[in-house]
Structure formats: C-alpha cells, structure tokens
Amino acid sequence: MKKRHDNASPLCPAETPSAGSHHASLSVGLAISSREIELAQRLRYQVFAEELGARLLCATPRVDQDIFDPFCKHLVVRDNNSGEVVGTYRILPPENAKTAGRNYTEDEFDITRLQHLRPHLVEVGRSCVHPDYRTGATIALLWTGLVRYMLQNGHDYLIGCCSISMADGGHAAASLYYRLREYMSPVEYRVFPHCPLPLESLRRDIPAAVPPLLKGYLRAGASICGKPAWDPDFNTADLPILLHMTNISARYARHFVRRQR
C-alpha cells in the first residue's frame, strides 16, 4: 500500500463504475520480466513524483526504485493492445522481507506487536494507476490479482498503509482517524508511528471523504492498527492497516477471487 494515495488518489480517484467496453483489453498478473518491472517503476515515478510532487531519490532517471524493489513481486495491470503497464502494486512476501532484513512499514512504524505474524505477513504498497486508466475496472483487476496472490500462496495477513493528503495541514487526516475509530484493531495488533501526526493540535471536525483505497480495505474486513504517521517526503498522513484473510467478506471473496476464471 505505499505509495501514494490521497482523497483524489492516483490509485482510485473516484468510485467510478466498472469500465465495461472502455480499455476492455486489460489483464493482471505478476511482472514476468525486468523490462515489465521497469515499466511499473516508471509509472510510479510518473504518478508520485511528476503528478503528486513526492521527493524521490532515483538512481535511474524517472524510475522510482528503492532498496526493497529487488525483494518484491510486482503486480501489474497491462493494456494488452499497447503492452503498457497501466497499474501496479508492490508485494513483499514474508520470506523476502526476512531476506531484506525488515519490512518497508518499519520505516514509519514500530511493528513489534506483529512479530509473531511475520512468517504469514505480506506487505503491499507503491500502488498507483495511470491517469488514463483510473476506472473501476482497473481497480478491480488490482484487487483481484492481490487477493488471488494471497490465497494461492497461503498467506494469512496483509499489511500496508493508506495515505491521506496533508495539503490542509493534516486536519482531514485527523478527522478521518477519529471518525474511523470503530475500525481499530485489538490492542495486541497495534503499531506505533515513529513520526506521529500531532493529532492533539489538529481539528477533528473537518468534513473529509474516506479515500477510496481505505474504504475498499475496510469493506474487505481490514482494521486500522495504529495512529497515523507523517511522511514528510510525500507530505501525507499514513494510516496502517492490517487484513486477516479469514476476515475478508464472502462478497469480496466471490467478486475478486472468482473474477476472470
């Protein structure tokens, strides 16, 4: 789930209907070549740096890559007509996180209370969609690929972050956090931000729409497992989420797992 999303998210800017005949020739799957991975990384740069103004350190110009990329699977949505990668999700399986030495989420949160879940914990992030393909159909394909990956590989838990724009100074993020307290995880699954959003100095009554990505996770059965962290490089407030696959609703399982059979 990092990076990045806000209330007009590059992953899902609006809850649009499925695209039907528009961009009809799309498919989803893991990247199968280094070239396809690079296309996903170039899409990430286009969205995060050029569109949203994130500060990215790029060894290769216009390619978003960090130290975790070599350890990750790269889920991509392809336009089968052009060969273009138009959507992506980065997946860090538990065995690869062990090889990498940590999870990306640990850069923002103390996840000590989740140590016992590490052998079963998949981390997701760096999700985005090309501006021309931001439709319900593309989003559904990403969800389909992600859920099927989790179930086919026997992974039990998914962790990631949903980001909220700090353009208003963080008031919307604070309001959303307090409004969504009913979705908080049990205390034994809580994580703690290294750079917490100063909630006590922010307003709680700002009208703010729940970002579509976060709404999707919560509908699927995910929990918010801590207070938001502030990410200065992206100027976002990041809410940590945790999804146990046994909690995923039957409706979501039918929609995303049986889709495209």
C-alpha positions in Angstrom: 0.0 0.0 0.0 2.6 2.7 -0.1 3.0 4.9 -2.1 0.7 7.0 -2.5 -2.9 7.8 -2.0 -4.9 10.8 -1.0 -8.6 11.8 -1.3 -8.1 12.1 -5.0 -5.9 9.0 -5.2 -3.9 8.1 -8.2 -4.9 4.5 -7.4 -8.6 5.3 -7.3 -9.5 9.0 -7.8 -13.2 8.4 -7.6 -15.5 5.4 -7.1 -16.3 5.1 -10.8 -18.3 2.2 -12.2 -16.5 -0.6 -13.9 -15.2 0.4 -17.3 -17.2 -2.0 -19.4 -16.0 -1.5 -23.0 -13.5 1.2 -22.1 -10.0 -0.2 -22.1 -11.6 -3.6 -22.4 -8.4 -5.5 -23.1 -6.7 -5.4 -19.7 -5.1 -8.2 -17.8 -3.5 -8.6 -14.4 -0.6 -10.7 -13.1 2.9 -10.6 -11.7 5.6 -8.9 -13.8 7.4 -11.6 -15.8 10.5 -9.6 -16.9 12.9 -7.0 -15.8 11.5 -4.7 -18.5 8.0 -5.1 -17.2 9.2 -4.2 -13.7 10.9 -1.1 -15.0 7.7 -0.1 -16.7 5.9 -0.3 -13.3 8.6 1.7 -11.7 8.4 4.4 -14.4 4.7 4.5 -13.8 5.3 5.0 -10.1 7.7 7.9 -10.9 5.2 9.5 -13.2 2.4 9.4 -10.6 4.3 10.0 -7.3 6.9 12.5 -8.5 5.5 14.2 -11.5 1.8 14.2 -10.5 1.9 14.4 -6.7 5.3 16.1 -6.2 6.9 13.5 -4.0 10.6 13.7 -3.4 12.1 10.5 -4.7 15.8 9.5 -4.8 16.2 7.9 -8.2 19.4 6.1 -9.2 18.0 5.9 -12.7 16.3 9.0 -14.1 12.5 8.9 -14.0 12.4 5.4 -12.4 11.1 5.0 -8.8 13.2 2.3 -7.2 14.3 1.7 -3.6 16.2 -0.9 -1.7 13.1 -3.1 -1.3 12.2 -3.4 -5.0 14.6 -6.4 -5.7 12.9 -8.3 -2.9 9.4 -7.6 -4.1 6.9 -9.1 -6.5 5.4 -6.6 -8.8 1.7 -7.0 -9.6 0.8 -5.2 -12.9 -2.2 -4.4 -14.9 -1.4 -4.5 -18.6 -3.1 -2.9 -21.6 -2.9 -6.0 -23.9 -3.2 -3.8 -27.0 -0.3 -1.5 -26.3 1.8 -3.6 -23.9 1.8 -0.7 -21.5 1.8 -1.2 -17.7 -1.2 0.9 -16.5 -1.4 -0.1 -12.9 0.8 -1.6 -10.3 1.0 -2.9 -6.7 4.3 -3.9 -5.0 4.2 -7.1 -2.9 6.8 -8.1 -0.3 6.3 -11.7 0.8 7.3 -12.8 4.3 10.3 -14.9 3.2 11.6 -11.9 1.1 11.1 -9.5 4.0 13.2 -11.8 6.1 16.0 -11.7 3.5 15.7 -7.9 3.2 16.0 -7.6 7.0 12.8 -5.7 7.6 9.5 -4.5 6.2 9.1 -1.1 4.5 6.4 -0.3 7.0 9.0 -0.4 9.7 10.5 2.8 8.3 7.3 4.5 9.6 6.0 2.3 12.4 7.2 0.2 15.3 5.5 -3.2 14.5 6.9 -5.1 17.5 3.4 -6.4 18.4 3.2 -8.0 15.0 6.4 -10.0 15.3 4.5 -13.3 15.7 2.8 -12.7 12.4 6.0 -12.2 10.3 6.0 -15.8 8.8 2.5 -15.1 7.4 2.6 -11.4 6.8 2.6 -9.9 3.3 3.3 -6.2 2.8 1.8 -4.2 0.0 2.5 -0.7 -1.3 3.6 1.6 -4.1 0.2 1.2 -5.7 -0.9 3.5 -8.5 -2.8 3.7 -11.8 -2.1 5.6 -14.9 -4.4 8.7 -15.2 -6.0 7.4 -18.4 -7.0 4.1 -16.7 -8.4 5.3 -13.4 -11.7 3.3 -13.6 -13.4 0.8 -11.5 -12.3 -2.0 -13.9 -8.6 -1.3 -13.4 -9.0 -1.1 -9.6 -11.0 -4.4 -9.6 -8.2 -6.0 -11.5 -5.6 -4.9 -9.0 -7.7 -6.2 -6.1 -8.3 -9.5 -8.0 -4.6 -10.0 -8.5 -3.7 -9.2 -4.9 -6.4 -11.3 -3.2 -5.7 -14.3 -5.5 -2.0 -14.0 -4.8 -2.6 -14.1 -1.1 -4.9 -17.1 -1.3 -2.9 -19.1 -3.8 0.3 -18.7 -1.8 -1.4 -19.4 1.6 -0.6 -16.1 3.1 -2.8 -15.1 6.1 -2.1 -11.4 6.8 -1.7 -8.3 4.7 -0.2 -5.1 6.0 0.2 -1.7 4.3 -0.6 2.0 4.6 -3.3 4.1 3.3 -2.2 7.7 2.7 -4.2 10.9 3.2 -3.1 14.2 1.8 -1.6 16.8 4.2 -2.5 19.7 1.9 -4.7 21.1 4.6 -2.1 20.7 7.3 -3.4 17.3 8.5 -6.9 18.3 9.7 -8.7 16.0 7.3 -6.4 13.1 8.3 -7.1 13.7 12.0 -10.8 13.9 11.4 -10.8 10.6 9.5 -8.8 8.9 12.2 -11.2 9.8 14.9 -14.2 9.1 12.7 -13.0 5.6 11.9 -12.2 4.5 15.5 -14.7 1.7 15.2 -12.3 0.0 12.7 -9.4 0.0 15.1 -7.7 -3.4 15.6 -7.5 -5.1 19.0 -4.7 -3.6 21.1 -2.4 -6.6 20.7 -2.2 -5.8 16.9 -1.3 -2.1 17.4 1.7 -0.4 15.7 3.2 2.9 16.7 4.4 5.7 14.4 8.0 6.9 14.6 6.9 10.4 13.4 3.3 10.7 14.6 0.8 13.1 13.3 0.2 15.7 16.0 -3.4 14.8 16.5 -3.9 16.8 19.7 -3.2 20.0 17.8 -5.4 19.3 14.8 -9.1 19.7 14.3 -11.4 16.7 14.4 -14.5 18.2 12.7 -13.2 18.8 9.2 -15.5 17.1 6.6 -13.4 14.6 4.7 -14.2 11.8 2.4 -12.7 8.4 3.2 -10.1 7.8 0.5 -11.4 5.0 -1.9 -8.4 2.8 -1.2 -9.0 2.9 2.5 -12.7 2.4 2.0 -12.0 -0.7 0.0 -9.8 -2.2 2.6 -12.3 -1.5 5.4 -15.1 -3.0 3.4 -13.0 -6.1 2.8 -12.5 -6.5 6.6 -9.3 -4.7 7.3 -8.5 -2.9 10.6 -6.7 0.3 11.3 -3.9 -0.8 13.6 -2.5 2.5 14.9 -2.4 6.3 14.8 -1.3 7.9 11.5 2.3 8.7 10.8 3.5 11.8 8.9 5.6 11.1 5.8 7.4 14.4 5.0 8.8 13.1 1.7 5.2 12.7 0.3 3.5 15.1 2.7 0.9 12.5 3.6 -0.5 11.0 6.8 -0.3 7.3 6.6 -2.8 5.0 8.3 -1.5 1.5 9.0 -4.0 -1.3 8.0 -4.0 -5.0 8.7 -6.2 -7.5 6.9 -6.6 -11.1 8.0 -7.6 -13.2 5.0 -10.2 -15.1 7.2 -11.9 -11.7 7.7 -12.4 -10.9 4.1 -16.1 -10.8 3.4 -17.8 -13.5 1.4 -18.9 -10.8 -1.1 -15.4 -9.7 -1.7 -14.1 -13.3 -2.0 -16.7 -14.0 -4.6 -16.1 -10.8 -6.5 -12.3 -10.8 -6.5 -11.3 -14.5 -6.4 -13.7 -15.8 -8.9 -13.3 -12.9 -11.3 -11.6 -13.8 -14.6 -11.7 -17.5 -14.1 
